[in-house]
Structures are given as C-alpha cells and as structure tokens.
C-alpha cells in the first residue's frame, strides 16, 4: 500500500520531494503504465478558458506572480503571462480565488501562440481549483467563460476583511455546490466596537440564486446606518427591496446579529433561518430561534429583536442547512448533533480551526458523494 499523498500546501523543499517520491510509489506512474496514463491525459477534456491565477513556489509564498490560463482541464492547464521563468519538473502552487492546487511544470514553449506558455499538470486534481464542472461543456463555450467571471464577481461579495474585536474571535466560509450559489455571509463594521454578523440562504440554486444573493447583499450594504436599536427599520427596508425585485415565491432565510464588544450582548433578528447554536462553556446549548418570517415573501413584514449575552468560552455557530442536511451514501443526514459534537471537541481551538474541523467532518461524512447544497458556516468564539 503506497503512503498517503500530502496535497499541500507545502512549506519545505523536503515535503515537495516527499510528494514526488510518493507519486513514484503509485502503480499508475510506474513502468509501462506511465504511457497509459499519458494517453489518458491527452484524451482529457480541455476547455479554452482565460482565468486569472496566482503562481508561487511552495518554499516562498511571499513572492507570487500573476498569470492566466490558456486552457484548463481537471488534470492540468496551460498558462501564459507568467513573469517568472520556471523549470521543467518544478513544483508550484496555483491559486484561483480561495482555492489552491499543487502543480508540476511538464513543458515550456510557445504552442499555438507567440507568447511563451507553461504547461502544468495537477498533482491533486480532486481539489478542482477551477471550481467548474467541465464534463458537460464544449470547448470555447461562451457560457463557461461567463460563469467563471460570475464566480469571480460573487467571491468578491463575501467579506474581504474582518473588524477586530477584543472579546470575539470569529470567521466564516462558504463552499458552493455549484460554480455560483445563493448562500451569503458577511461581517459588517458598525463602528464603535460593534459588529454585524450576517448569514442568508436564498431559495433556489445556481445562477438564479446567485443573482438574488447579489441583490440581497447590495440591499444590506446600502440600507443605511445600522445598530441594535434600528434593526427592525433597517430589515424592513431590506425586505421591501427584496420583495419588489424578486419574482413571486422567491425568498431568503436570513440572520442578522449586532454584537457589542463592550457589553458582550448580541442583538439579533432571525428571519426563518436555522436557529444558530450557542454552545455555552459549561456544555449547555441555546438556540437563537426565529423572530420574524423569511425575507421577500410578503409585502407586510415585521420582526422582533432577540438578545443574548455571550460569555468567555462560549461558541456561536451560524450555518445554512447545507451543513446539517449533507447526506452520506445511505441518505442519512449529518445533522445538528454531529455539528455540535465537532464544535464541542474543538472548542479549545481558534475559530478558524473550529470551522475547518466542521468542514472536514462534513466532507468525511459525505464521502465521495457530491454536495447537493452550498455549505456556509460562521463560527464565533468569545474570549
């Protein structure tokens, strides 16, 4: 049995050498089977698609170079516009938005172009850094390029930075089931040590849900000043906008929390969303249930504001149903109990590590089945 592959990110040249050694232990890379593998790679579907990427050496991530793809496949890509000369056989990391893969340089030249190009093969193709389903698309299909652009635009709608708080360590992430989706989370700097925690799940999937998600995000950001006292007024405006600009039957579950660094109090409105879970330090669970109906379904809308104090060591998790409703091969759901179990076991870690542990647990539970819904999670740990 060959040793398991470590697929990065790598930090030392020794680890890079270990990867290459591990590849040589895999039967398909040995002897005559190598030619079979090469023929399979030549048959691999390639799509001409221009995507902006960042390239760096694993041993020096502080220095990276911008480039773009000429074409892509699940097993590799052609790059051009790279400002650094690479060597054959060299290992590099290529990043697209928030995804990163490990690649090896397999050829250098000017194939079909006057500008120098670099051919790379992916050493961990299961990571699919392109975040696109290439199986059903034809080469040069305009729609695929448009979807890639939409994916890049939507990634910028997610929070790009986080206001610092003395009493709260927090982070969030969204793993989309398709190239674009309808989940949305946000961190809003409300000034004077106040933070807005936002999480929403727009009905539907794919491009239509992504358009509504962008609509909702823009409405939240342009709804005027926000604090705990005017939450109902602000969200009433958001609902009116969403109702007016969406077709009948489309809606969003929505959670907005306003946290004060000074008082440790979280004022919140839950618009038909999964109740966020507050895991107390002593092990008890409090659920932040609905205080209003969903957004966008009704013209006449009102809400109540709940509040709760967060103490040192408490862990708050705000999530979409893609987390708890993830299914394994038998159809069993991941469920709230497993989510709480992972959070309880990880409660001594920083928020980012807790979130990653949940994502890994969901991935192991799902095994090789494809995600059916976006997986979005915000974790906040009081300190």
Protein Blocks (a to p, Z undefined) as FASTA:
>chain_A
ZZdddebjafbfklmmmmmmmmmmpmklgcjllmmmmmmmmmpccdddddddddddfklm
kbccddddfbdcfkbccdehiabdcdehiacdddehjbccddddfbdcjehiabdcdddd
dfblmnomnopafklpcehiaklmmmmmmmmmmmmmpcfbdcddfkbccddddddfblbd
cbdcddddebjhiacddddddedehjllmmmmmmmmmmmmmnopadfklmmmmmmmmmmm
mmmmpcehiacddddddddfklopacdddehiacdddddfkopacddddfbdcehkambd
cdddddddddehiacddddfklmmpccfkopafbjmlmmmmmmmmmmpcfklmmmmmmmm
mmmmnmmaccfbdcdddddddZZ
